[in-house]
Amino acid sequence: MIPLSFKEAANAMGSLTNLNGKFESVCTDTRKIQPGSLFIALKGERFDGNEFAAQAVENGALCAVVDRDCGLGDRQIQVENTGAALLSLAGYYRSLFDIKIVGVTGSVGKTTTKEMIHSALSCKFDTLKNEGNLNNEIGVPLTLFNLEKHHEAAVIEMGMSGFGEISRMTAAVRPDAAVISNIGVSHIENLGSREGILKAKLEILEGMKPGSPVILNGDNDMLIKAGIKNHPVTYYGIDNPECAYKALDITSTDVETDFVCSFKGGSVKASLPFTGRHNIYNALAAVAAAKALGIDEGEALEALKNYKTTGMRQRINRVGGITFIEDCYNASPDSQAAAMAVLGNMNAERKIAVTGDMLELGDYSETAHRLVGEYAARNKIDILCTYGEKSLMTAERAAECGIKEIKSFSDKKELADALTALLRPGDAVLFKASRGMKLEDVIYAVYDCLK
């Protein structure tokens, strides 16, 4: 981080201070305080950062941003709302850099899309990105503070669970281009409908200058009719012939996908180290975003050959002759459909799906979980194991659709023990559930037994 003076920081946050000097980092967690930092005392449902302001200063922070008097004299900057102050300060810091930023959002696949865009941009630019899942109103500003003079571009993922969140983040990020991967049903419990989800995702445009490009999935029924004004729209897709970027002649193995990327003025053959239709969409989005920043399609696709799966997003491991697809980061009906298709296309003796509950679906939950049972049958899954109360509906629908071998569990150890006894060399097994289910616990337990 480029050092900032406390006075310019206070001004950016709508406050004043008599404290002289500068700080070199921003922190919101007293456990991660660095000497010479500015501590921002955030408030949440279960914590109040103001209560730790004094401790932050004791641990080395030079000053604390608080929303009430914490008795720190000139070592505190008092603001009305510390969360808003964090975003305001991040927005000011971003304004100090003359770089191009791509903003990314969507119901499903936004993190993988972000990672692929980063891979594509990095072939030409020194590019910053969010690390891990730092895509909310805390993670996004903390990511912006990681900007340094050497950076030439950035790709910033923005997630949300309700209205207004992306609006506040995009005001700080001010993207030069935006990608929306799709509109599904994630967070429908809070947003009411897919129309509400579309409205919330389109908030990303509020931080953009008129005329800035917007890149959308042209195969998504909601995005194709989004009616965006004042921004040129580029569509990418597989089925829609009107898309500017299209994937043709698709073939794939368990670990690789080949296709022809067609675009105005030409086409490029691509051979990329991942599988799944959904990842083709992510790659097309990355190519379109790279082109928006001046990188040729061929260069972008060449750079994507170095892409590696991050976290627990469809990571493929082979243990004891068994192929494991670890996809436990999150789940929705759309991502379940994509994951089941990947498993269904695997060259395996038996295809086994382990699915857990999907959360935050509200009244749509029963329909969504039953859909997963249909996806399992459609992809000819041999054995289905479910974990969690909601997933009993998945099991019920899968049985109705013809899957013969179905096992349901409410205990992770019992599930792990059953899988260990069940699995044999030549099998492929998928693990997919919402993050809150922590299905990776089962994976690690199985691994321990197979070693």
Secondary structure, DSSP 8 states (H G I E B T S, - for coil): ---EEHHHHHHHTT------SEESEEES-GGG--TTEEEE--B-SS-BGGGGHHHHHHTT-SEEEESS--S-GGGEEE-S-HHHHHHHHHHHHHTT---EEEEEE-SSSHHHHHHHHHHHHTTTS-EEE--TT--STTHHHHHHTT--TT--EEEEE---SSTTHHHHHHHHH--SEEEE----STTHHHH-SHHHHHHHHGGGGGGS-TT--EEEETT-TTGGG----SS-EEEEESS-TT-SEEEEEEEE-SS-EEEEEEETTEEEEEEES--SHHHHHHHHHHHHHHHHTT--HHHHHHHGGG----TTSSEEEEETTEEEEEE-S---HHHHHHHHHHHHTS--S-EEEEEE---S-GGGHHHHHHHHHHHHHHTT-SEEEEESSTTHHHHHHHHHTT--EEEEES-HHHHHHHHHHH--TT-EEEEE--GGG-THHHHHHHHHHH-
